[in-house]
Amino acid sequence: MSTIRYPHLNLILFFKLCIALIGRLLSKIFNPLFRKIIYLSKKNKILFFLLLTKKGKYLIPIYNQKTYWDEEDFLSDWFSKLPESGWKPTKNSRIAKNNWNFRLSGEEILLGNSPKIEWSKTYADSEDTMSLHRFDWLITLLAFEQSNNLPSQGIDWIEDWIINKEKINKEIGWDSYTVSERIVNWLMFLCAVKPYINEKSNKIPLIESVLYDELKYLAFNLDYWGKDTNNHILNNARALYIGGCLLGVPYAKKIGLAILKNETDQLLPEGVLKEGSTHYQLLITRTFLEILWFSKMSNDINTYNWLKPRLVKMLDCCHLISINYNKIPLVGDISPDYPPNWFFGYPFTYRNNKKILAPWTRIWGDFKNFNFCLLDLGLNNTSEVSISSPINSQWHKYKNNNLLLFSTAMDGDIKSHIHQDKGSLCVYYDNFPILIDPGLMKYTWKDPIVKFQSEVLSHSTISINKIGLIPSKLSQMDLMHKYFSKKNISYHIYEDGIKYMMKGFRALGRWVSWIREINLNNNELIINDFIETKKDEETQISYVFDKNINFNKDISKGNNGSVGFDLSVMGFTNNKSTIINKEIKLDSGYSSEYYGDLSDCKIIKVLFSPKQPITISSRFLFYRINKNHPLH
């Protein structure tokens, strides 16, 4: 359609689209063959090395140094040398009578008094099935259900999984990310419960042999995907490094460390994960904090010192993301691994004298066994982090009196966990959410609700003919993502706000310039959008509001019972003539605060058909609702 409309601009892209479509068709036809080749590569050293040359060629010399892992490298007394995390059971636990319940990614598991788990069960959402075999639920049990019976029951579950592992779907249970999580979660569980289990139990050698096999399996099944390599490879490295340190397998440790040192600064420039999700930023910071602790406990001082400056930047980013200790804007995907509130509190989202601890810290007991690492990072101070700052050009946070604004404008070709949200904003007044990001319910991408949550009309941004600045990762135009997602965003920060200069909307058949200027002044927020629209192009501005906001009949006033605001959205031509909107309406939307959650929100949509470049000016005037003295 774009080629027919503007043939001189799109002919070359049209041919590239045809080639991409043919490539996708061929991949579907030959996908079973490709899977067979990948499976064979797991058993063939030469094929595995060929796969490594695409992204991880720096690892080949390590694999070639000598015969791969010798059994004598294994520490026979590894369990007795495990560092203890400091976890302690609580005598008054509400599951002291073995009423075992836990949550997978989105599914509640109610075992009751019977601890038997059906390992071969396949859930409707594959993330739940993978969660079962990752054992992340066992770590959350450590934090929330601190029963005296948990140490022995956890060991029994691990043993039972090992006994039944041949019945488990290979693609699900032995996915590289799942194996990585399982290795780390088993080892972390053992570090937590070590004082409460029998060291001479015959279950320990069984766990030992499987951990060794899984480390070796993982080393030959790394999550390298060329230019699409993402945080999964860092999780592989975490498992190989921690497993290598604790089990005394030097090659696992060496491979994990090499991956960390070669991939970290590429995937986390200046401490910010290049994947477009605030939740994943917290998750990856947790990953590196755990690596830091194990490097210290293994007396690997060189790695410990290498990690420290990088973690300082990562934690600074987490603090900039946070609104307060128990809230972040949920931009991008929500991970199925652990809910966002797993990280709400110190050290991720809060620094003051109270040091309200994140639930993650409970696996470290009173946190004394971990806190020395944070003191080394300089996190013992009580000063507030600057909150008028760009976060590696991906997100910006700006505060003016009671108004706090968080905006997204990531540059470059980021696809992994990003949504169609460039230029979008979240706004808080007196810490109350006003404009929000809807998050994401699940990874069931064909679900219309999931699709809607990730796309442009579910964000506080601009669309032209329902097309966003860049293509949705769920649309067929994803084939052309690299051509339509150029480095085309710049910004300028000034005293009262920020200005974005963006270029995109290429799916219209041409590049369109969009300038978004955001101004905060006391209790007033003004957003000016300039768009180079043409005839037959409809421009829509959307604002996504927290579910607690109610509006009057003409959508000019909103309030949540504590905070109110006046709202106006006007269109203007270049000569300042007013353009009447074609439509303004209040719709229902969907929001999620954790994986599997589905709640509602409200979306105001204002549609213009200007037939020429347009400036849309949106004005919010906030005030506290007080029966005696309303503040305007």
Residue, then its C-alpha position, 0 to 999 in steps of 0.5 A: m500500500s505504501t509503495i502504491r501511494y509513494p512508489h519513488l520512496n518505497l520501491i526498494l523497501f517493497f522488494k525487501l519486504c517480498i524477500a523477508l516474506i519469502g524468508r519467513l515462508l521458507s523458515k516455516i517450511f524448514n523449521p523442523l529441519f532447523r530444529k533437527i540441526i540445532y538438536l544435533s549441534k548439541k551433541n556435535k562439538i564442530l556444529f556447536f562451534l559453528l553456531l558460536t562463530k555467529k556471536g560467541k566466537y570469543l568462547i571457542p579458545i576456552y572450549n578448545q583448551k583441553t578435554y571438556w570438563d574432567e570429573e576430577d575437577f569436581l569438588s567432592d566436599w562442595f556441599s560442606k563448603l556452600p556459603e550460607s545465605g542467612w535464611k531462617p525458618t519462622k516457627n509461626s509460619r501459616i503453612a507449618k502444617n504443610n498446607w503447600n500453595f504457591r504461584l507459577s508465572g500466572e497459575e496458582i498451585l494449591l497442593g493442600n496437605s499433599p506435597k505431590i507435584e505433577w511434573s509432567k503437566t503442561y499448562a495452557d500458558s507455556e510460561d507456567t510450565m517453564s516456571l514449574h521447572r525453573f523452581d522460582w516458586l521454591i525461592t518465593l516460598l523461602a521468602f513468603e512461607q518460611s516454614n520449618n518443614l520447607p528445607s526437607q520438603g524442598i529437597d524432596w521436591i528436587e529429588d522427585w523432579i530428578i526421578n521424573k525428569e524423563k517424563i518432562n517435555k524436553e523443549i520446555g524443561w530443557d530450554s536454556y533459560t529454564v536450565s539456567e534458572r533451575i541451576v541457580n534456584w537449586l543452589m540458592f535454596l541449598c545455601a539458604v537451608k544448608p543449616y537445616i538439612n542433613e549433610k550426609s543425606n543420600k539426596i545430596p549426591l543425586i542433586e550433585s550429579v544432575l547439577y553437573d550434567e545441567l552445567k555441561y548441557l547449558a555450556f553447549n546450549l547457550d542463548y546466542w541468537g546473533k543480533d537478537t541476543n538479549n538478557h538470556i545469555l547473561n542468565n546463562a552466564r550467571a548459572l555457569y559462573i555460580g555453578g562453577c564457583l560452588l561445585g568446583v567446575p572451573y570451566a563452567k566458571k570460566i565460560g560464565l565469566a567470559i560471557l559476562k565480560n564480553e556481553t554485559d557492557q553491550l547489553l547494559p550500556e551505562g547500566v541500562l538493559k537495552e530491552g525497553s522494560t522497567h521490570y526487566q531492569l530490576l530483574i537483571t540488576r537482581t541477577f548481577l547482585e547475586i553474581l556479586w555475592f557469590s563472587k565475594m563468597s568464593n573469594d573471586i576478588n577480581t570478578y567482585n571488583w569488576l562487577k562493583p562499578r557496573l552494579v552502581k550504575m544499574l542500581d542508580c537506574c533502578h532508583l531513577i525508575s522508582i516512583n517510591y519504594n513500592k511503585i514503578p511505571l510498568v513500561g514494556d513487558i512484565s517478566p513471568d519470573y518474579p512479580p515487580n513487587w519482588f523488588f519493591g524496597y531496598p536495595f532496588t527502589y528505596r534509600n533512606n533511614k528506614k530501609i524498607l526491604a524488598p521481598w527478595t532480601r528475605i532469602w538472605g535472612d536478616f540481610k547481614n550476610f549480603n549487606f556488606c556487598l551493598l556497603d561496598l557499593g556505597l549504598n549505605n548513604t541516605s541521600e536522595v537520587s537525582i530525579s531530573s535525569p535521562i536514564n541512558s537515553q531510554w527513559h527520562k524522569y522529571k520532577n517539579n514540585n508535586l508533579l513527577l513525569f516519566s517518559t519513554a523515547m528509546d532510540g535504536d532497534i530494540k525489540s525484545h521486551i519493548h512496546q509501541d510506546k515511544g514518546s509515551l508518558c507516565v504522570y504522578y501527582d503527590n505520588f498518585p498515578i494519573l497517566i500510567d503505562p498498562g504493563l502486559m498481562k501475559y506472553t500469549w501474543k495471540d490474545p487480543i488483550v495482550k496485543f492491545q496492551s503492547e500496541v500504540l493505542s494503549h499508550s499515552t502517545i500519538s498515532i497516525n491512521k492508527i500507526g505508531l512511530i515504529p511498527s509493533k513487534l506483533s505486527q507483520m511489519d515486524l519483518m521490516h523492523k530494522y528498516f523502520s526503526k532507525k536511530n531517529i530520536s534526539y532530545h533536549i532537557y531544559e529547566d522546565g521540561i524536555k523536548y523530543m525530536m522524533k522521526g518515524f511512522r514509516a509504515l505510512g509510506r514516508w518518514v514523518s517528523w514529530i516533536r513532543e515538548i513537555n513542560l512542567n510548572n508547579n501544578e501544570l503540565i503542558i504537552n505540545d505535539f507538532i506532527e507533519t500530517k497530510k491530507d487523508e491522515e488522521t492523527q489521534i492523541s491518546y492518554v491512558f489513565d489510572k483506573n481510579i480516575n473518574f471524569n465528568k460528562d464532557i471529559s474536561k475534569g478528572n479526579n480520584g477522590s484525593v487529586g483532581f485536574d482540569l484537562s483540555v486538548m486543542g488542535f492548531t494549524n501553523n498560523k495558530s488557527t484552531i482545528i476542531n477535533k473530529e472525535i473525543k471519547l473515553d474508552s476502557g482499557y486493560s492494565s496489569e501489575y504483574y504477570g497474569d494480572l488483568s485490571d482495567c484503566k481508562i483511555i481518552k482518545v482525541l481524533f483530528s483530521p487536519k489535512q495539514p501539519i498540526t500542533i496538538s496542545s494538551r493542558f493538565l491543571f492539577y489540584r488537591i481535593n479539599k472540601n474547605h480549600p481546593l488548591h488550583 
